Amino acid sequence: MTSVQTKARGSLDQQQLHFTPPKSHRFLFLDALRGIAALFVVAFHFPTVMTSSVAANGPLAVDFFFCLSGFVIAFSYERRLTETLSLKDFAVARLIRLYPIYILGSLLGLLSLILVLHFAFHGAESWSGSLSLLALALFIWPTRLSPLGDSFNYPLNIPAWSLFYEIFANLAYALLVKLRAARSTVLACIVAASLALLVNAVASGNGTDQGGRQAGFGLGFARVSLSFFLGVLICRYYRSRPADAVTTWLHRLAPLVITFVLIGILSSPFPWMRTEGFRLFAISLCFPAMVYYGALARFPHSFTRLATALGELSYPLYLLHMPFVSLLRARRLVKFTTTHAALVHGAALCAIAIFAFLSWQIGEHVDLPIRRALTRLYNSYKQSRLTPIQP
């Protein structure tokens, strides 16, 4: 192969999307934390009588996801966006990563809605209304920006609201990088402004849990901007840390401490932990610190498979559980749980374990093959449009 052909081949390779980052860049402990947080989201959505409010701060898991996403996206894409990766290719890569499980969750949500309406309310809502919700879901479009009236932005699959803001934050960050405007001072100003808006929301009695409902649609942008760009800043600090930042005690102690703190925040066993002031403290200080020290921490080799499994099940579990959990809110089942309290807690744990296992299987055998196929298809499309340099 001539040097010109080699250059052409290298140019084509640079245009390809990479399905996964190198294994050496996997943050296994952060993967495990993401899975633990997803389990708390599921517990939060269960009927209260089944979980006894063991996840009272479950919604804060979304803020942890946003912060973790900012860190991982900056680590995986910032240099590539600066050098070779186009904004279009970045957007396609993120859609390939997020859309298959999202659309599966929306279809399951539609099926769940039809079952609930048909059997519980005898078809109280028209088919046209359900199909309109599906049409919006196909384009990841919130009801707040449509003529449809609903208290939730994504009624077919309520947790999907965070995906809309995740995509917004991803694209806003990539655009700032491309425009050479993603300086740390700029991102810090965005973080400060977002925090000020959330503080004002708390002072006004609205709270930090914004974005899922139409009433908090605008504040959802402040919520994701605060945590996501904190994650980006944490990543930059992580990259510039001194070589001796990783110490022996950090290897051994950090995973245990951080896991304990995350579980404590999300379960919130004390009343003062359920206040909006504490939630702001957790979002703005605790979660960024946990992401930073979690990235420095290293798991023992014996926990590698567990951490990997928790990371792989987290996203499917988060977006697929709600259609099934909504069926648990049937009146007869709720009545049964109130009269058989001794059984429901164990049943809830079994149900969560089953959801986690099924989500892991769906991620392994459905989501991964689809994403690999879509990545290969897009790379083939890219290569067909590039004209190799002739010798």
N, C-alpha and C positions, 0 to 999 in steps of 0.2 A: 504494500500500500504506500503510495506516495505521500509526501508531507502535506500536499494540498488536500488529498483525500482524507488524511488523518484529521486535518483541520475541519473539514466538512463533517466528518463523523463526530468530532468533539462538539461542533456547533449543534448538531442534532441531539446529542446526548444532553446538552445543557438545556434544551427546550423541553425535555421530558419531565412529567410529574413523577415524583417519588412516592410510592405507595406508603412506605413507613420510613421513619428515620433510622439510622444505624442503631444496632442493639446497644452499642456502647453509650448511646445518648438517652437510653431509657432511664427514667427516674422511678424505680420500682416502688420506693416507699410512697411517693406521691400518687402512684397508681393505686396503691392499697388504700390510702386516705380517701381517694375519690370513690372507691367502692364502698367504704364504710359510710361516707356521707350519703350515697345513693340509698343505702339501706335505711337510713334515718328518714329520708324523704318518703319512702314507702310506708314506714311505721307512722309517720305524721298523717298520711292520707287515710289510714285505716280508721274505721269507726272508733271513737274514743273509748267505748266500753271494752274494746278488744285489746287495746294497747296501753290503757290507763295513762295516757298523755306522757309516755316515756320519751316522746320526741317533740316536746312543746316548742322548741326552737328549730324544728325541721326545716322551715323555709330558709334559714340562714345557710343551709347547705348549698343553695343556689349561689349565694355570694361567694362561698368558698370555691365553687366551680368556676365562677367568673375570674377570680383572682388566679386560680391555677391555670385557667385557659390563657390569660395574659402572659403568664410566665412561659408556658410551653410554646405558644405561638411565637413569642419574641425569640425564644431559644432556637426554634426550628426554622423560622422564616426570615428573621430580620436581615441577616447578611445576604441571603438569597434574593430578597426583595431589593436590596441595595445594589446588587451586582447583576443578576441575570433574570430573575423571575418576574414576569409581567403581572400587572394587576389582574388581568383576565385569567391567567393561569392560576394565580392564587385563589381567586374566587371559585374557579372550577374545582380546585383541590379541596377547598372547604365544603363545597356542596356535595362532592362525592363522599366526603367523610361523614356529613351530617344528614343528608337527605334520605337515604334508604330506610334507616330505622325510624326517622320522623314520619315518613309517609305510611309505613306499616302501622305505627301507633295511631295515626289519624284514621286509617281504615278500620282498625280494631275499635276505635272510639265511635265511628259511625255505626258499626255493628252493635256495639253496646247500647248506643242511643236508641236504635231501632227496637232492640229487645226490651229496653226499659219502657219506651213509649207504648209498644204494642201490648205487653203483658201487664204493665202497671197502670197505664193511663188509657189503654184501648185506642191507640193511635191519635192522641190529642193534638199532635203536631203534624202538619202536612208533609208529604214526601218532598215537596219543592223546597221547604225550609231546610230539611236535612241535606238535600243535594246542594243547596246554596252554601251551606257550611263546608261541605266537602270541596266545592269549587274554590273557596277562599283558602282552605287548608292546602290544596295542591300548590298554591303560589306563596305559602307561608305568610298569608295576609291576615292581619288581626281584624276582628269585627269592629274595633274602634275606628278604623279607616274605611268602613263600609256602611251601607244603609241598614244593615241587619242590627237589630237590637238584642243585645245579650250582655249580661253583667260580666262575663268572662271574655277575654280576647281570643281564646282558642277553646271554645266549648266542646269540641269533639275530643280533645286531649289536653286538659287544662295545663299540665306542666310544659307543654310545647311553647308557652309564651316566652320562656327564657331563650329558646332557640332563635326567635326573631331578634332579640337584643344581642345575642351572641354574634349573629351574622353582621348586625350593624356595627358592633365594636370591632370585629375582625376587619371589615372593609374600611372603616374609618382609620384604623391603625395603619393598614397597608397603604392607604392613600396618603397619609401623613408621611410615611417612610418614602414613598415615591416622590413626593413634593419636597423632600429634604427638610420637612418641617417637624419631624418627630424628635426634636431635641428634648432632653430630659426636663428642661425648664418649662417647655410647652406642656408636656405631659403632667408635670407637677401642678401647673395652673389648672388643667382640666380636672385633676383629682381634687384640688382645693375647692373649685367651683361646685363640683358634684357633691362633695361633703357638705358644703354650705347649704345646698338645696335640700339635702336629706335632713340636716339639722333643723332647718326651717319646717320641713314636713313633720318632724317629730314634735317640734314646739307647737305646731298647729293641730296636733292630735291625729295626724294621718298615719304615723308609723313608718317603719322602714320597708315593710312588705309591699312593694310597689311593682307594677308592671303586669301582673296576672289579670287584673280586672280593668275594665274600661276606665273606671274613675281614676286609676293611678297610671294611666298610659304614659303621660309626659314624664313623670318622675322615674319611670322605668329606665329612661335613658341616663339619668343621673346615677341610678343604682348600678347599672352595668359599667358605666364609665369610671366610677370610683374604684371598683374592685379590679376590673380588667386592666386599667392603666397602672394601678398599683402593682399588679403582677408583672407588667412590662418593666417598670422601674426596678422591681426586685430582681428580675432577670439580669438587667444591666449591672446592678450591684454584684450579683452572683458571678458574672463573667469577670468583673474587675477585682474580685476579692484577692487578698494576698495568698500566696501558695500555702502558708501554714494555717489557713483558716479551718481546715479539716483536722480535728484533733481526735485522739483515741477516745476521750470521754464522749465526744459528740457522736462517734460511731455507735457507741454502746447505749448511751442514755437517751439521746434525742428521739429515736423512734418510739420508745415507751412513753416518754413525757408528752410528746406531740399527740400520740394516739389518745392518751388519757384526757388531754385538754380538749381535743376535738369532740370526743364522746361527751365530756362534761358540758361543753357549750351547747351541743345539739340536744342533749337530753334535758338540760337546765333543771336540775333537781331542787334548786332553791328559788323562792319567789323573786329575789332581786335579780336573778339571771334572766327572768322573763320580762324585764323592763326594757323600754326602747333605748334608754341610755346605755345599758349594757350591750344591747344588740349593735348599736353604733360602735361601741368600743371593740367588740369582737370583729366587726367588718373592717374597720379602718386600721386596727393595730394587731389583733391576735392572728387573723388569717394571713396577712402578709408575712408576719414573723414565722408562722408555721410552714408556709410555702418555702421560705428561704432556708430555714434550718432543716426542713424535710428534704430539700434538694441536696444539702450537704451530707445528710445521713446516708448510711449504707446498710442494707438489710443483710443479715446472715444468709448464706447460700441456701440453707434449709427452708427459708421462707420465700424463695424466689417464685415458685409455682403458685403459692397462695397470693402473693402480691400481684402477679401477672393476671391471675383469674379475677381478682377483685377489680383490677383496672379494666379488663375486657368486658365484664358484666355491667359496669357502672352506667354506661350510656344507654344500652338497651333496657336495663332495669328502670332507669329514670323515665324513659319515654314510653314504655310499654305497660307499666303496672296499672296506670289509672283506669283504663277501660274495665279491667277485671275488679279492681277495688270498688268501683262504682256499683258493681253488681252486689257487693257485700252490704250495701246500704239499703237493700230491700227491706220493707217493713217487717215481714215475717222473720227474716234472719236477725234483724236488730232486736226484735222482741224475744227471740230465742236466746240471744247472747245475754240479755239483761236478766233472764231467769236461770241461766246456767253459767254464772260468772266463773266458777271453778274450772270450766273447760275452755273458755274462750281465749285465755292468754296463751295456753299451749297451742291451740289451734291457730292463733295469729302467728306465732313463731314458726310453725310448720308451713303456713301459707307463704310467709316471707321467704323462708328457705326454698320453697318450691319455685316462687317467682325468680329468685336469684339464680337457681340452677337453670331454669328455662331460658332466662335472659342470656346466660353464659352460652348455652347451646345455640341460641338464635344468633348471637354475635359470632360464634365460631363457624357455624354451618350455613348461615344465610347472609349476614351482613358482610363478613370478610370476603367470601367469593364474589358477591355483587360489586364490592368496591374494587377488588382486583380487576374484574372484568371491565368496569367503567374506566379505570385508570389506563388499562391497556388500549381500550377503544379510543380514548382521548389522545393518547400518545401516538397511536396510528394515524389519527386525524391530523395531528400536528405535523408528523413526518411527511404525510402526503402533500401538505401545503408548502413545505420547505423545499426549495430547489437546491440540491447538492451542488457544490462547486465542481465544475468539470476540470480535469487535468489539461 
